[in-house]
Amino acid sequence: MSSAGDLPKGKHQKRSQRKGTTFTEKQLADLASSLSRNPYPSPQPSERNGLETGDHPTVLQVWFKNHRAKLRRPKQ
């Protein structure tokens, strides 16, 4: 039995939006510096190099992935 409060099923089902991570200016400067030294760091060295942002290592991995993609894009 379905009630009126149930979410629709299938491709029209709404998903909750994830909140993005906001980095401070110092964190961004540290990440950019690390990106210029090594664009493909592993999670363990990033913690040792003082890039500990208090976020999950996956957040840092995605940040590096997105910024490598930005560098590859042609400038307009």
N, C-alpha and C positions, 0 to 999 in steps of 0.2 A: 504494500500500500504506500502510495506517495502522498505527501502532504503539500500544501501550497508553498511551504518554506523550502522545499528541496531545490537544489540547483539543477538546472537542465543538464542532461547527459550528452556526451558526444562532443563534437567540435565547437559547439556554442557555449560550453561550460566556461564560466569565468574563473580565472586564476587570481590568487592574491598577488599583488605586486611586491617584489623584494625591494627593500630600501638600499640605495647605493651607498658605498663607503665614501666618506669625506676625509681627505688627507689634509694635514696642516701644511703650511708653506715649507717648513723645515723638512717634513717627511717627503714632500714632493721633490725638494732639492736633493735630498739623500738618494731617493729612488732614481732621479735623472742622472746623478753622478754615477751610481752603480750601473745604470743602463749603458752609459758611455764606456765604462770599463769592461763590462761583460754583459752583452744583451741576452745571454742564456744562462742565468745563474740557477743553481739548484737551491731548494729551500733551506738546506742546512747552512751553506755559507752566508746567505742573506741574513740569517739570524746572528751569525758570528760577526758580521761586518757592521753591526749596529743598526740594521734596518728593522729592528723589532718595533713594529707599529702597534702591537697589541692586537692585531688582526690575525685571522687564520692564514697560514701559508698559502692557501688557495687564492686568497684575495691578492697577495703579492704576485702570484703566478699569472693571474688574469691581468693585473696591471701591466706586467712586462709584455704579455702577449698582445694586449691592445696597443701599447706604445711601439712595439716592433712593427705592427701593421701600419701605424701612422707614419713611420719612417719610410715604409715601402710605397706609400701612396704618392702619386705624382702631385707636385704643387701646381696650383692653378693661378 
